[in-house]
Amino acid sequence: MLKKLVLGVFVALSLHAGDFKKVDTLTLSGPMASVSHPLLRIIESGALNDVAKNVKFVLWKSPDELRALTLRGKANFIAVPTNVAANLYNKGVDIKLQNVSIWGILGMLTRDKNKKTLADFKGCEIVMPFRGDMPDIVFQEIAKKEGLDPKKDFKIQYVSSPIDAMQMLIMRRVDNALLVEPAISMALRKTHSFPLKLIAPDLYRSANLQKEWGEVFHVDGKIPQAGMATVGQVDPYIVKRFNQEYAKALKWYKTHPEEAGKLVNKYIPMLTPEAVADSISHVQLNDVAAKDAKKDLEFFFNVLKQNNPKIIGGKLPDAGFYQ
């Protein structure tokens, strides 16, 4: 009986694949951060040419641009912070989380090599991208859990992007920043290269926010920060093929840092090949299906919900969110 059922499913999928008619365009979208980089491998390798005549990448530069793309249905698959995906889903947007692939991408960068933990930055000015979104909310939750007041114990200056924060560090306008990879690796590269080394300060990797999250919440040192989501109605066969190829592309990305750096630079010129290659070993990359990551996601969402329910749209997303 089981063999017949398995055979029936296999035949059905085979027929679907054989009868499938390609769509004209498949749009993949994401930020400059690591979560998007496997998308570029998918496009460059032609991995989805069997389901689409044209596969293109659209870069979003801010959470506001991400929300606009989603609300207007301008992308089929979009790389998204998990809390933003939950927020949109709870507001009735047709978005479903497919996977979580980024479990650690946030870190502090400083000129003071003696600063090792978040508490060491008490009283300091910190530049930070994306007010009210992923870097900011993780920072605030850790600080609160450590008995610190994010508004009183730190002087936070918000900027529109990680690149802006990185530039402020390089130009000596600030001493400390909360950044995401590969901006951290770019800043380190730029301050140790000629001619910028003549004017730029030495910078040091400092507090790893994922590690501190694990310590203060007594869980593994990882956070389900970002992954891929579908927007609108996407053919189930295309979704299946995308998930297969994203997993392959992420594996390639992790094991071919130099080639990956060159590829990312081709599509996102502001990211240097060397910095992207450097960053790969500092990011926790693991492709986990959304349903399999549900426990970690709900723990994360519950922490956010306790302090600011609006961040996830007021409630935990129901089972329909997890694909």
C-alpha positions in Angstrom: 0.0 0.0 0.0 2.8 2.4 1.0 4.7 1.5 -2.2 1.7 2.3 -4.3 1.2 5.6 -2.6 4.8 6.7 -3.0 4.7 5.6 -6.7 1.5 7.6 -7.2 3.0 10.7 -5.8 6.2 10.2 -7.9 4.1 9.8 -11.1 2.0 12.8 -10.3 5.1 15.0 -9.8 6.7 13.6 -12.9 3.6 14.4 -15.0 3.4 17.9 -13.5 7.1 18.5 -14.4 6.6 17.1 -17.9 3.4 19.0 -18.6 4.6 22.2 -16.9 4.5 25.4 -19.0 7.3 27.9 -18.3 6.3 31.3 -16.9 7.7 34.3 -18.7 9.5 35.9 -15.8 10.4 34.8 -12.3 11.5 37.6 -10.0 13.8 37.0 -7.1 14.4 39.8 -4.7 16.6 40.5 -1.6 19.0 42.9 0.2 22.7 43.1 -0.3 23.2 40.8 2.7 24.2 37.1 2.6 20.6 35.8 2.4 20.4 37.0 -1.2 23.7 35.7 -2.4 22.4 32.1 -3.3 19.8 33.8 -5.5 22.6 35.2 -7.7 24.1 31.7 -8.1 20.6 30.4 -9.1 20.4 33.1 -11.8 24.0 32.8 -13.0 23.9 29.0 -13.3 20.5 28.9 -15.0 19.2 26.6 -12.4 15.5 27.6 -12.8 15.5 27.8 -16.6 13.3 24.8 -16.7 10.4 26.7 -15.0 11.0 30.3 -16.3 12.1 31.9 -19.5 13.6 34.8 -17.6 14.8 34.8 -14.0 15.9 38.2 -12.6 17.1 39.7 -9.4 15.7 42.9 -7.8 17.7 44.5 -5.0 15.8 46.0 -2.1 17.8 48.6 -0.1 15.6 49.2 3.0 12.8 47.5 4.9 10.4 50.1 3.4 11.4 49.0 -0.1 11.0 45.3 0.9 7.4 46.1 2.1 6.6 48.0 -1.0 7.8 45.1 -3.3 5.7 42.7 -1.2 2.5 44.7 -1.1 2.6 45.4 -4.8 3.4 41.8 -5.7 6.6 42.8 -7.6 8.5 39.7 -6.5 7.7 36.0 -6.6 10.4 35.0 -4.1 11.8 37.5 -1.6 14.6 37.4 1.0 13.1 38.8 4.1 13.7 39.2 7.9 11.5 36.7 9.6 9.8 39.2 11.8 8.8 41.3 8.8 7.4 38.2 7.0 5.3 37.4 10.1 4.1 41.0 10.4 3.0 41.1 6.7 1.3 37.7 7.0 -0.6 38.8 10.1 -1.8 41.9 8.2 -3.3 39.7 5.5 -0.5 40.0 2.9 -0.2 36.8 0.8 3.3 35.9 1.9 4.5 32.5 3.2 7.9 31.7 4.7 9.7 28.9 2.8 12.9 28.6 4.8 15.3 30.2 7.3 18.9 30.3 6.0 20.4 33.1 8.1 21.0 32.2 11.8 23.7 34.7 12.6 24.8 37.8 10.7 24.9 40.6 13.4 28.0 41.9 15.1 29.5 44.9 16.7 32.5 46.6 15.1 34.6 49.0 17.2 37.9 50.9 17.4 38.4 49.8 21.0 39.9 46.3 21.0 39.0 45.9 24.7 35.2 45.9 24.1 34.1 42.3 24.0 30.4 42.3 25.0 27.3 44.4 24.5 27.6 45.7 28.1 31.0 47.1 27.3 29.3 49.6 25.0 27.3 51.2 27.9 27.5 54.9 27.6 28.9 54.8 24.1 27.6 56.1 20.8 26.6 53.4 18.4 25.6 53.8 14.8 23.0 51.3 13.6 21.0 50.6 10.4 17.3 49.9 10.0 15.6 51.5 13.0 12.9 49.3 14.4 13.9 46.3 12.2 16.1 43.2 12.7 19.5 44.7 13.9 17.8 47.1 16.2 15.3 44.7 17.7 17.9 42.0 18.4 20.1 44.6 20.0 17.3 45.9 22.2 16.1 42.5 23.3 19.6 41.4 24.4 20.2 44.7 26.2 16.9 44.5 28.1 17.7 40.9 29.1 21.1 42.1 30.4 19.4 44.8 32.6 20.3 47.6 30.3 18.0 50.4 29.0 18.6 50.7 25.2 17.3 54.3 25.3 19.3 55.5 28.3 22.4 53.4 28.4 23.5 53.9 24.8 23.6 56.8 22.4 22.1 55.2 19.3 22.4 56.9 15.9 20.2 55.3 13.2 21.1 55.3 9.5 19.4 54.0 6.5 21.7 51.1 5.6 24.7 49.0 6.8 26.8 50.6 4.1 26.1 54.1 5.6 27.1 52.8 9.0 30.3 51.3 7.6 31.2 54.5 5.9 30.8 56.5 9.2 33.2 54.1 10.9 35.8 54.4 8.1 35.6 58.2 8.1 36.0 58.5 11.9 32.6 60.0 12.4 31.8 57.2 15.0 33.7 54.7 17.0 31.2 51.8 17.2 28.6 50.3 14.9 26.2 47.4 14.8 26.5 45.9 11.4 25.5 42.9 9.3 27.8 40.9 7.1 29.3 41.5 4.6 29.4 45.1 5.7 31.6 44.1 8.7 34.1 42.4 6.5 34.1 45.3 4.0 34.9 47.8 6.8 37.8 45.6 8.0 39.1 45.2 4.5 38.9 48.9 3.7 40.7 50.0 6.9 43.6 47.7 6.2 44.1 48.6 2.5 46.0 51.4 0.9 45.4 54.3 0.8 42.6 54.3 3.4 44.9 52.8 6.0 46.7 56.2 6.1 43.5 57.9 7.4 41.2 55.2 8.7 41.4 53.7 12.1 41.9 50.1 13.0 38.6 48.3 13.6 38.0 45.2 15.6 35.2 42.6 15.6 33.5 42.7 19.0 30.3 41.4 20.5 28.6 38.6 18.5 24.9 39.2 19.0 23.9 35.6 18.3 26.3 34.3 21.0 24.9 36.8 23.5 21.4 36.0 22.6 22.0 32.3 23.4 23.6 33.2 26.7 20.9 35.6 28.0 18.0 33.4 26.8 19.6 30.1 27.6 19.3 28.7 24.1 21.6 27.9 21.2 23.6 30.8 20.0 21.6 31.3 16.9 18.6 33.4 15.8 16.3 32.7 12.9 16.9 36.1 11.3 16.1 35.8 7.6 15.0 33.4 4.9 13.1 33.2 1.7 9.4 33.7 1.3 6.9 33.4 -1.6 4.7 36.4 -2.5 1.2 35.8 -4.0 0.2 32.6 -5.7 3.2 30.7 -7.0 2.8 27.4 -8.8 3.7 24.6 -6.2 6.0 23.0 -8.7 8.0 26.3 -9.1 8.1 26.6 -5.3 9.5 23.0 -5.1 12.1 23.7 -7.7 13.1 27.0 -6.1 13.6 25.4 -2.7 15.7 22.6 -4.2 17.9 25.1 -6.1 18.2 27.5 -3.2 19.6 24.7 -1.0 22.1 23.8 -3.7 23.1 27.4 -4.3 23.6 28.0 -0.5 25.8 24.9 -0.3 27.9 26.1 -3.3 28.1 29.6 -1.7 29.5 28.2 1.6 32.1 26.0 -0.1 33.3 28.4 -2.9 34.0 31.7 -1.1 36.3 33.3 -3.7 34.0 32.4 -6.7 31.0 33.5 -4.6 32.6 36.9 -3.9 33.2 37.5 -7.6 29.7 36.5 -8.4 28.1 38.8 -5.8 30.3 41.7 -6.9 29.0 41.2 -10.5 25.4 41.8 -9.4 26.0 44.1 -6.4 29.1 46.1 -7.3 29.2 48.0 -4.0 30.3 44.7 -2.3 33.9 43.8 -3.0 34.7 40.2 -3.9 37.3 39.9 -1.1 34.9 41.2 1.6 32.1 38.8 0.5 34.6 35.9 0.6 35.8 37.0 4.1 32.2 37.3 5.4 31.1 33.7 4.5 33.0 32.1 7.4 31.5 34.6 9.9 27.8 34.0 9.0 25.7 31.2 10.4 24.3 29.7 7.2 21.9 26.8 7.3 19.0 26.1 5.0 16.1 24.9 7.2 12.5 24.5 5.9 10.2 27.0 7.6 8.1 24.2 9.1 11.2 22.6 10.6 12.3 26.0 12.0 8.9 26.7 13.6 10.1 26.0 17.1 13.0 28.5 16.9 10.9 31.0 15.0 8.1 30.9 17.6 10.6 31.3 20.5 12.0 34.4 18.7 8.6 35.8 17.9 7.4 35.3 21.5 10.4 37.3 22.8 9.5 40.1 20.4 5.8 39.9 21.2 6.3 40.3 24.9 8.0 43.7 24.4 6.5 45.0 21.2 3.7 42.9 19.6 3.5 45.3 16.6 6.8 44.0 15.4 5.2 40.7 14.3 1.7 42.0 13.7 0.3 41.5 17.1 0.3 37.7 17.3 2.2 34.6 16.4 1.5 33.6 12.7 -0.7 30.6 12.3 0.3 27.3 10.6 -0.4 28.7 7.1 2.7 30.9 7.4 5.1 28.0 7.5 5.6 26.3 4.2 
